[in-house]
């Protein structure tokens, strides 16, 4: 909390300093677009935004030979964020800061240099990985991301990234590359290795409306069919968490290879997405041993996939569904899970102000199955 107050105070001082040194040219505030201002000389632009997700989760554990039935519920603030982004000195020098108020840590802290169709990133941010992760948690068509994403995403990492865009007629192609520490943004006191990531994406029918390639649900109601294909790979050298950038500290070192791909289709309110990934240890030994030579842990290796679809009616109600699973190699340490989910959303101001609910039947191999019901409100200012 002290770090949050310090960051807020420093930003406020910077803003006040700039306000005194320059005349403010534009000042605006709008739901979903935050508070924005820029100086008269157009050398400094700032957007301040906040967002909250409040949820109520209900879990019914079903009885079987593994144990009796059980019920729990939890009302909570799943996400509460503050964001600062803009440019300084010129429009090519861009910054972004995102702080997790609920979690108490910095999520993004990036300086970007943009020139023509190239971007060079310095700092901490999302890696170019599976689509569901790169999409903001505020732009999802179901209450939260899938079980597939939980176990196979790369998430965030500090380092350097290079993003490049190519246009060929109507088609658009992206290539994105990253060299990062490999230990993620939590519990990262040391990073014994390094992480290399690459992603190629093709939009053969052109760009989606309103950056819709990285927003779930077809709220823009694409007038012509739009599709996106992507493939990525990550090589994490000497990883000491069981999922690379994420997971439990495992007190071992292994080289992890994570690769996957995804497909997105949108047309007139209908959307369909499929993504899949696999993780393996390059020496084929997932286990970590103690001093006596006994197995004490295992890296999370295996494969999974996520398929989801939805249709947005003209009154901005959406019905959606998802099938998602993970099949880890070492089931003695990690559970095999399959989720079947149906959801409903009401978009009041797009993804900026919405109500969502979904119900999931969770099939867990050799464990008790669950029915999970979630209700959520999302508000962004």
Secondary structure, 3 states (H helix, E strand, C coil): CHHHHHHHHHHHHHHHHHHHHCCEEEEEEECCCEEEEEECCCCEEEEEEEEEEEEEEEEEECCECCECCEEEEEEEEEEEEEEEEEEECCCCEEEEEEEECCCCEEEEEEEEEEECCEEEEEEEEECCCCHHHHCCHHHCCCCCCCHHHHHHCCCEEEEEEEEEEEEECCEEEEEEEEEECCCCCCCCCCCCCCEEEEEEEEECCCCCHHHHHHCCCCCCCCCCCEEEEEEEEEEEEEEEEEECCEEEEEEEEEEEEEEEEEEEEEECCEEEEEEEEEEEECCCCCEEECCCCCEEEECCCEEEEEEEEEEECCCCEEEEEEEEEEEECCCCCCCCEEEEEEEEEEEEEHHHEEEEEEEEEEEECCCCCEEEEEEEEEEEC
